Amino acid sequence: MNKSSLNPFRPDFTWGSATAAYQVEGAFDADGKGLSVWDQFSHTPGKVYQSDNGDTACDHYHRMESDVALMSEFGLQAYRFSLSWPRIMPQGRGGVNAAGLDFYDRLVDALLARNIVPWATLFHWDYPLELYREGGWMNPDSPAWFADYTAVVADKLGDRVRHWMTLNEPQIFVTFGHRTGTNAPGLALPVPDIVRIAHNVLLAHGRAVETLRAGAAVPPTIGWAPAVGVHAVAPDFASDPEVVQHARDGLFGVPDPDDFSLGAPVWNDAALLGRYPEAYVRAQARYLPAGWEADLAVIKQPLDFCGMNIYAAGWHHTRDAQGKVICRPESQLGPGYPRTLFGWPVTPEALYWGPRFFHERYGVPIVITENGMSGHDWVALDGKVHDAHRIDFTARYLRELRRASSEGVDVRGYFHWSFLDNFEWAEGYKHRFGLVHVDGKTLARTPKDSAYWYRDVIASNGRLIGSGD
C-alpha cells in the first residue's frame, strides 16, 4: 500500500477555490469604479484573443449572492478572492469609493453567513490606471500608495477577514506586464527598469504586511501567492540525492542574472529570508534604489504561510544514458505527452517537489493557492458538463500533495483554480478553468462533474482521491 494513503490531510486542512476580481467581476465602470491597466489593455486592438475584455466577465459583481450560494452548495470551506484596487480607490489613492468597498463588505458577510472562510488577496494585477500614469510600479512612491490602499481595506474588512495575501504572482505581472508586454500594462522595459520595479513591488508587499498587522481588528494570518515553475525529479531518480540536489539548485539558482524575473529565488529569498541571491546582487545592485539594503528589513516581514500557485513542473531532473545528471525542460518530455488546453504538461509531481523544496528552504507552512487546468468544456446534450479530465488531473495532483504532507511538509490548504470559468487575461475566454461552467452569452452557471466530485473530496478530507496504488 502507498504510504501516503495511510496519512489523510491534516484534520484542519482548508479546501477552497479561487477567483480574481478582473477575471470574474465585470461591472468595469459601475458605481464609481476607476479604470485599471487591464481595462485599458483589453480595449487595445490586438492585445487580447478575439478582442475579448473583462467589461462583463462573469458579472460576479451583480451575481455575488447566488455565486456564494453555489459555493456553499458544493461544500467550499474557503473562498480566495481578490480586491479591485480601483474599485475601492478610483484614482488609486486619495478618495475612497464607498460603493466599491461596500461590495466586498457584502461579499465577506455573505461568505461568513454560509460558513465559508474569506481569503482576500490585495492585488491580483488590476493596477489603477491613474497611478500607472504617474509611473506605476516604477514610481518610488508606489509602495506607499499600496500601503495606504491596504490601510483602507484593513479598516473596513479587518474585523472579519482573518486570512490575507498581499500579491498574486509578482513574477508574472512584472515580467509579462513590464518586460515582454504580453499582459497589461503592455510595456517592454530594459533590465535596469525591471530591477527597480521588482524592488518596489517587494517593498509594497512588506509595507502591506506591516499595515495589515497594525490595522486589522482581528489578528491576521498573512501570506502571499507567488507563481512557482517547479523543478521536479524524474520518478526513477526520486531517491537519488545528487539528482534531488540538482533539482533543488535548479529551482533556487540564478543562472542568468539578467533573466531573473520569472525565477523563484529573487522574489522569495527577499520576502522570506531577507536577502537577494548573491549572483543577482553582483549583477544588478547598481540598478537598485539607494538604501535598498535597509529596505530588505521591511520586505522580510514574518509570514504565516507561503502560498504557491502551481500548475506544472517545467523542468525534470534525471540522468542521461551515460549517468550524468541533467535537467530536461518540459519541451523535451516527448511527443504525445499529456497536456492541458493551455499546452502545459500534466505533471502531478509538481505538487510534491514544489512544496517540499519551498518548505525545506523557507520553513513556513505551505498553502496551494492555485492549481487547476484549462480544458475543452461545454454543456452536453444532457445539460451537464462532463469534465472527467479535470477530475483525473486534480486527483493525480492531490495525491502528490498528500505525499508531500505525509513526509512532513507542513501543507495547510488547497485552492482549486478556479471556481468559475473566467476571463483568462490575454487569452480572453479561450480557456475554461472553472469547476462551474459559465455561458459566454447568457452567463448561466452550470456546475461541472468536477464540482460534484470536489464536493465529495472536501467532505472526505481528501480520502476520495484514493491511494494511487
N, C-alpha and C positions, 0 to 999 in steps of 0.2 A: 504493500500500500504506500502511496505517496505520503511522505511525512507531513506535508502541508495540509493534507486532508484531515489530519487529526487536530489541527490548530485553526479553528474558525477565527474570523476577525474579532478583535477585542470587543467586549460587551458594549462599550460606549462608542463604537465606531460610528462615524457620521456618513450617511448615504444621502446624496443630493444630486441636483442637476443645476446647470448654469446657463445664463444668457448674458448679453451685454446691451447697454442702452441703445446705441445707434443701430444695432442689428435687429432689434425687436420693437422698439417703442413707436416709431413713426412720429406723427404729430410734430414734425420738424420745426414748425413755426407757430405752434399753438400756445395760447395762454402766456404770452410774453417770453417764450424761449428765445435765446440768442442762437446765432449760427455757429457751427463748428467747422473745422477744416474739412471734415468729411462731407458736410452739406455742400461746401464749395467744390470739392474734388469730384464728388459723384455727379455733379452737374457740368463738369468739364468734358467736352466731347472726346471720346477715345480713351478715357481713363478707366471705365468700368465696363465689364462684359455686357453687351447688348444695351448699353446706356442705362442700366438699372441704377436705382438710387434707394436711399433709405427714407424717403419722404413719408411713406406709409409703413414700410416694413411689415411687421405682423400686427400693427395697430395695437400693441400691448398697452399703450398709454390709455386707450379707451376701453380695452377689454381686460384690464388688470384683474378685476374681481373674479371673472369667470375663469381666467387662466390660473389664478391661485386656487380656485375650487378644483380645477383639473389636477393641479399638483397634489392636492390633498387626496383626491380620488386614487392617485397612483402611489400613495404612501411616502412621498418625499419627506425626509426628515429635515432637510435644509435646502435653501434656495440661494444660490450665488447669483447676484445681480450687480450691475454697475450703475453708478450715479452719473447723470449727464451734467458735467460742469456748466456748460452754457444754458442748460435748462434752469439751473439754480441761480447762476450769476450770469446774466445775458452778455455782459461785457467782459466776463472773466474775472473781474474784480469790482469792488465798489458795491453798487446796488444789488440787493437780493430779490429774486423773483419769488414772491410768496406762493404763487400758484404752482410753480415748478417744484419748490421744496415740499409743498403740501402733497404732491403726487407720491413722493417717496414716503412721507409720513403715513399716508393711507396704505401704501404697499406694505410697510412694516407692520402696521396694525392688522391688516388682512392676513398676513402670514402668521403672526402670533396667535390670531384668533383660531387658526386651524392647526396650531402646534407645529408649525414649520419654522425652523430657526433661520432668521435672515443673516446672510453673509454678504456684506457690502464691499464692493470694490470702488475705490475713489476715482480711479482713472482707467478707462478702457478705450483710449485712443481718440475720443471726440474732443479735441482741444479747442477752446474758444477761439473763433476766428478773429475777434478783435485783439486778443493777446498775440496771436500769430502775427498780426500786422505790426505789432510792437517788437517783433523779433522772436517771439515764441520761446522755445527751449534754449535758444542761443542767448537770450537776454539774461544777464546775471541776476535780475530781479525775479526770474521765473520760479525759483524755489520758494521765495516769499509769497508770491501770488498763490502758489499751490497750498502753502500753509494757511493762508487766510481763507481760502475756499474750504479747506479741511476744518477749520475752526467753526465755520458756519454750519457745516454738516454735523460735526460732533455736538454742537449746542442743540440742534434740533432732534437728532436721532440717537444720540449717545446715551439716552436714558433707557433705551430698549434694545438697540443693536449692540451685541457683545463681540461679534466676530467681524474683523475688518481686514481688507487687503489694500495696500497703497496703490500699487501699479500693476497693470496686467502686461506681461511680455514687453518690458522696456527694450529688449534686444530687437524686437520686431518693429515697433513703431519708430525707433530711431533708425534702424537700417533701411527698412523699406519705405519709410516716410521721408527720410532726410539724406540717404546716400544713393539708393537706386531709383527713387522717385516713383516706384510702382504703387505705393499707397499714399494717402494724404499725409502731409500737405503737398507731396509730389516734388520734393527737392532732390537735387543730385550734388551734394556738397563734398568738398575735399576732406581728407582725413583730419587735418587740424580742427576743422569746424565740428566734425563728429566727436572728436575727443572732448571738446568744450561742451557740446550738447549732452553727451553721456554723463559728464561730471555734474552738470546742472540737474539732470534727471535723478541721479543718485542722491544728490543733496536734497532735492524735493522730497524724495522718499523718506530720508532721515528726519526732515523737519515735519513731515506729516505724522510720522510715528510719535514724535515729541508732542505734537499738537493734540493728537488723539488721547494720549495718556494724560495730558493736562486738562483736556476739556470734556471728555466723556463722563457722564454721571455714574455709569456703572463701569467697573474695571474691564478694559477691553482686552480681547485676545487678538493679536495683530501679527500678520504675516505679509508676504507679497507673492506674486504669481509669475515667476519668470518662465519663459519658454525654454525647454531643455531638449536639445538634439542629442539623444543618448548614444554613447559608445557602449556596445554590448559585446559579450564574449560568445563566440560560436559554441553551440551546445557541447560539442565533443571536447572542448577545452575548458569547461567551466571550473574544473579542479586544477587547472594548470596555473600556478601562481605567477609565472612570468607573463602569460597571456593576460591574466586578470590585471596585473600591474600595467601592462601596455595599454589596456582599455582605459584604466583609471587615468593614466598620464594623457591619453588622447582627449578625454573629457575636460581635464583641467589644465591642459597645456595651452601655450600661446605661440604656435609655430610661426605665425606671421603677425607681428605687432601692428601692421597696417591694415589687417583684416580681422580685427578683434571683435567687431560689434555684434556678431551673432553667437559668439562663444560664451561658455558658462563662467569662466573664472574672473574676468574683469568685473562683471556685474556682481556676482555672488560673493567673491572674495572681499570686495569692498563693503557690501551690505552686511555680511555675516562674520567676516574676520577683521574688518577694519583696515584692509590694505589692498593695494593694487599688485598684480603679479609683477615680479622683478623685470621680466622681459618687456612688459608693457611700459613700465616706468622708464627704463633705459631708452626706449624708442620715442615715447610720447610726452614725457614730463614737460618738455619745453612748450607744449601747447596747452597745458593745464593752466587754469587761472592762478594768479598769485594767492598764496595761502591755502593751496589745495591740500597740503599735508594736514593742516588743522581741521579742514572740512571732513576728513575721514572719521574723526571722532563723532561728528554729527551724523554722518552716513551710517555708521555702525551703531544702530540702536538695538537694544535687546528685542529679539523677535520670539514670539511664542510658537511659531511654526514657519516652515518654508513651503509655500505652495509650489507645485510642479505641474506645468502644462506639458503633457507627454502624449504624442501620437505615434511615434515610430522611433526605431533605432536607425540612425543614418549611417552608422559605421559598425562593422563587425570585425572583431579581432580574433585571429586564428593563427595557424602555422601553415606555411606553404609546403609543397611536396618535399622540399629539402629540409624542413623542420624549422625554418626561420619564422620568427614571429612577425606577422604583417597585419596591416589594417586594410580591410576591404570595404570600400564605400557601397552604399545601397545600390548604386548603378551597376555593380558587379555581382548582384545576387543571382543573376542568371535569367534566361528567357522564361517567360511564363510565371515568374514569381508572383504570388498573390499580392494584389494592390487594391486600394480603395479607388473610388471615382476620382479623387484628387491626384491619384498616382503615387500616393505614399505607400510604402511597403507595409504589409501586415506582419509586424514583428512584436509579438506579445512579450518577449523577453525584455523589452524596453521598460516595462513596469516592474521588473526585478532589478536590473542593473542600475537604472537611473536613481531610484530611491536608495538603493544600497550605497552607491558611491556618494551621493549627497549626504546621507546620514553619517557615513564614516568621516567625511571631511568637515562637516559643519556642526554635527552634534545636536541638531534641533529636530523636533518632530516634523514629520512629512505629511502633507495633505495633497492628494492628487486633485488639483483644482480644475483641470480639463483633461478629458480623454474621450475619444469617440471616433466616428468615421463618417465620411461622406459616401452616400450610396445612391443607386438608381431606385428611388422610391416613388410609387404612385398608388392611387386608390384603385383597387382591383374591382372587378365586376360585382363582387360580393359586398362592396362598400367598405372593405377593410384594407389595411396596408400591411402586406406580408414581407417583413424585412428580416428573414432568417439570417442573412449575412451579418446584420448588426448584432443579433443575439450571439451568434458564434464568435464574432470579433470580441465582444465585450467579455464573454465568458473566458476566452483564452487570456485576455489581458488581466482580468481579475484573478485568475489562478496564479499568474506570475506575481501580482501584487501580494497575494496571500503568502506566496513562498517567501517573499522578502520579509513580511511580517513574522512568519514562523521562525525565521532565522535571526530575529532580534531587531530588525529595523522598526523604528517607532512610527508606524503609519496610523494616522488618526482619522482619515476620511477619504472619500472618493466622490467627485462631482462629475457626472456624465455630461459631456458636451454633445448636444445641447438639449434643452427641454423642447424648444420649438424649432422647426425649420426656419431659417432666417436669412438675412442679407449677409453674404459672405464676402464683405469688403470688395476688393477689385474684381472678385469672381462673380459679383452680383448674386443672382438667385439660381446659379447653375447647380449648386451643391445642396444636399439635404443631409444635415447632421442630426436632426431632431428625433426625439422619442415620439413627438407629435407632429403629424403632417399638417402643413398649412397650405391651403389652396391659394395660388398666386392671385386669383381674381376675386374670389368671394371671401377669402381669409378664414374659411371654415376650418375648424380643428378636427382632425381625425387621429386618435391615438393609434400608434402602430403596434404590431405584435410585440415589439421590443419594450414598449411601455408596460404592457401587462406582465411580461417576463421580468422586467426590472422591479416592478411592484413586488413580485414574489421573492426575488433575490433579497430585497430590503427586508421583507418580513422574516426571511430565514437567516438574516445577518450573514449572507454570502454562502450559506451551505448549498443553495440550489445550483451553484456553478459546478458542483461535482469535484471529484478528486483528481481528475486528469490521468488516472491510471489507464 
